[in-house]
Amino acid sequence: MKLNLNVFKYVFYFTFCFPISTVKGQQLVDKSVENHRDKIIEFLISKKELLGDSKSFQKMIYATNVGSTCEIYEIGTTSSHSIPFLMIIEDNAIKFLETKELQAEINSILNYMKKKNCSSEKVIDILSNVVAIYEQNIKMSNRNAIIYKCDIKN
């Protein structure tokens, strides 16, 4: 069986080179919040998501927009076990939401979207993304409770 060299080149490229360029091209911190990076790091340190010197965490955080035109962001560390938080930027002031109390925090989100005149479609889109973040936190806290419960033995 003859190996076609051209086919081999394409297979090699798509197997090895394309994924590397894709990973390298991912942007962890949205450009619109780049100037708030230090405040995000300070918040994550205060929540004990990051430990140590704040200067060493520049590439260990993410901030992604939950709703394209409304400035609501999911923030956290790039660790697989990190807790996601929400951040709202209004008039250059930052409000962090801990994603623990859905009923109380959802009012802040709804009030913010009302001030920004977000369309009903945007509100639904943002709320579905926000609910997914809360669901993730609930699953993580339940999993941690089970792990801690299993670790306790007499």
C-alpha positions in Angstrom: 0.0 0.0 0.0 1.4 3.3 -1.1 1.1 6.3 1.3 0.1 9.5 -0.6 2.5 12.2 0.7 -0.1 15.0 0.1 -2.7 13.3 2.1 -0.1 12.7 4.9 0.7 16.4 4.9 -3.0 17.4 5.4 -3.6 14.8 8.0 -0.4 15.9 9.9 -1.4 19.6 9.7 -5.0 19.1 11.0 -3.9 16.6 13.6 -1.0 18.6 15.1 -0.7 22.1 13.8 -4.3 23.3 13.7 -5.1 22.5 17.3 -2.0 24.3 18.5 -2.9 27.4 16.6 -6.5 27.2 18.0 -5.4 26.9 21.6 -2.9 29.7 21.2 -5.6 31.9 19.8 -8.0 31.6 22.7 -8.4 34.8 24.6 -9.0 34.3 28.4 -9.8 37.9 29.4 -12.2 39.8 27.2 -10.6 42.9 25.7 -13.3 45.1 27.2 -12.3 44.2 30.8 -8.6 44.1 30.3 -8.2 47.3 32.3 -10.0 45.7 35.2 -7.7 42.6 35.4 -6.1 43.7 38.7 -9.4 44.2 40.4 -10.6 40.8 39.2 -7.4 39.2 40.6 -7.9 41.1 43.9 -11.4 39.8 44.1 -10.4 36.2 43.4 -7.6 36.4 46.0 -10.2 37.7 48.6 -12.4 34.6 47.8 -9.3 32.3 48.2 -9.5 31.2 44.6 -6.0 32.4 44.1 -3.2 32.2 46.7 0.0 34.2 46.6 1.3 37.3 44.8 -1.2 39.0 42.5 1.5 39.7 39.8 1.9 36.0 39.2 -1.8 35.5 38.3 -2.1 37.5 35.1 -2.6 34.4 32.9 -4.5 32.3 35.4 -7.8 34.1 35.2 -10.6 34.3 32.7 -13.3 36.9 32.1 -15.9 36.2 29.4 -18.9 38.2 28.4 -22.2 36.4 29.4 -24.3 38.6 27.1 -22.7 40.3 24.1 -24.0 43.9 24.5 -24.6 44.0 28.3 -21.5 44.2 30.4 -22.0 41.1 32.5 -19.0 38.7 32.7 -18.3 35.3 34.1 -14.9 35.4 35.9 -12.8 32.9 37.6 -9.5 31.0 37.5 -8.4 28.7 34.8 -8.3 25.8 37.3 -10.7 23.0 36.6 -12.1 23.2 40.2 -12.5 26.9 40.4 -15.8 28.6 41.3 -17.2 30.9 38.6 -18.3 34.3 39.7 -20.2 37.1 37.9 -19.0 40.7 37.4 -21.2 43.6 36.3 -19.6 46.8 35.0 -21.8 49.9 35.2 -20.5 53.4 34.6 -16.9 52.1 35.1 -17.8 50.7 38.5 -17.5 47.0 39.2 -19.9 44.8 41.1 -18.9 41.2 41.9 -21.6 38.6 42.5 -20.6 35.5 44.3 -23.1 33.2 42.6 -24.4 31.8 45.8 -27.7 33.5 46.4 -29.6 33.3 43.1 -32.7 35.0 44.3 -30.9 38.1 45.7 -28.3 38.3 42.9 -30.8 37.8 40.1 -32.5 41.1 41.1 -29.2 42.9 40.7 -28.8 41.4 37.2 -32.4 42.2 36.2 -32.1 45.8 37.5 -28.9 46.2 35.6 -30.4 44.9 32.3 -33.4 47.1 32.7 -31.1 50.2 33.0 -29.2 49.1 29.9 -32.5 48.6 28.0 -31.6 45.0 27.0 -34.1 43.4 24.7 -36.2 40.5 25.9 -34.2 38.1 23.8 -30.9 39.4 25.4 -32.4 39.1 28.9 -33.4 35.4 28.2 -30.0 34.7 26.7 -28.1 36.2 29.6 -30.4 34.6 32.2 -29.9 31.2 30.7 -26.1 31.7 30.8 -26.3 33.0 34.4 -28.5 30.0 35.5 -26.0 27.6 34.0 -23.2 29.2 36.1 -25.3 28.8 39.3 -26.1 25.2 38.3 -22.3 24.6 37.9 -21.7 26.0 41.4 -24.4 23.8 42.9 -23.0 20.7 41.3 -19.5 21.6 42.5 -20.7 22.2 46.1 -22.6 19.0 46.1 -19.6 17.1 44.8 -17.4 18.7 47.4 -19.9 17.8 50.2 -19.8 14.2 49.0 -16.0 14.1 48.9 -15.8 15.6 52.4 -18.4 13.2 53.7 -16.5 10.2 52.3 -13.3 11.4 53.7 -14.6 11.4 57.3 -14.1 8.0 58.8 -13.9 6.8 62.4 
